[in-house]
Amino acid sequence: MEPSLRREIEIECAKIATSYSVFLDFRRYADLVELFSEDAKLDLDGWVLDGRSEISEYMFSRPATRTNRHVCSNLLIDPIDEKTA
């Protein structure tokens, strides 16, 4: 893999991981849901949400009193090919 392509993949994956954290922490659920494909699966410690609609339903049902704060640092992203990292 070309180094420039590898770096581009690393940057895009890091952006997705960071965006997920920011969108969840600040209750930007519509933006968060858009990070997922229609057939995505989100595994929350063994509880699997199947598809964008289930992910959306869960996110918008979260209690307003629930607070999350994520810290993202030292992300390690290992590009395998153009579609897998």
C-alpha positions in Angstrom: 0.0 0.0 0.0 1.3 3.4 -0.9 2.3 5.5 2.2 0.0 8.4 1.1 -3.0 6.1 0.9 -2.2 4.5 4.2 -2.0 7.9 5.9 -5.3 9.0 4.3 -7.0 5.9 5.7 -5.5 6.4 9.1 -6.7 10.1 9.1 -10.3 9.2 8.0 -10.6 6.3 10.6 -9.3 8.6 13.4 -11.8 11.2 12.3 -14.7 8.7 12.6 -13.6 7.5 16.0 -13.2 11.0 17.3 -16.5 12.1 15.8 -18.4 9.2 17.4 -17.1 10.3 20.8 -17.9 14.0 20.3 -21.3 13.4 18.9 -22.2 11.0 21.7 -20.9 13.3 24.5 -22.7 16.3 23.2 -25.9 14.5 22.3 -25.5 15.1 18.6 -27.3 11.8 17.9 -28.4 12.6 14.3 -24.8 13.2 13.4 -23.7 10.1 15.3 -26.2 7.9 13.5 -24.9 9.2 10.1 -21.5 7.6 10.9 -23.1 4.2 10.4 -24.2 2.4 7.3 -27.8 1.2 7.0 -26.7 -2.4 7.8 -24.3 -1.5 10.6 -24.1 -3.4 13.9 -23.2 -1.6 17.1 -22.1 -3.9 19.9 -22.5 -2.3 23.3 -20.8 -4.8 25.5 -22.7 -7.7 24.2 -26.0 -5.9 23.4 -26.1 -5.6 19.6 -28.0 -2.9 17.8 -28.8 -4.1 14.3 -29.0 -1.4 11.6 -29.0 2.3 11.6 -32.6 2.5 12.7 -32.0 0.5 15.9 -28.9 2.6 16.6 -31.0 5.8 16.1 -33.8 4.6 18.3 -31.4 3.7 21.1 -29.5 7.0 20.9 -32.6 9.2 20.9 -34.1 7.2 23.9 -31.0 7.8 26.1 -32.0 9.7 29.3 -31.2 13.4 29.3 -29.6 12.9 32.7 -27.0 10.4 31.4 -23.6 12.0 30.8 -20.7 10.7 28.8 -17.3 12.1 28.3 -14.8 10.3 26.1 -11.1 10.9 25.9 -9.4 9.8 22.6 -5.7 9.6 22.5 -3.0 7.5 20.9 -5.3 5.9 18.3 -3.7 2.9 16.6 -5.2 2.3 13.1 -3.8 -0.5 11.0 -4.9 -0.2 7.4 -5.2 -3.7 5.8 -6.5 -2.6 2.4 -8.6 0.2 1.0 -11.8 -1.1 2.7 -10.5 -2.6 5.9 -8.6 -1.1 8.8 
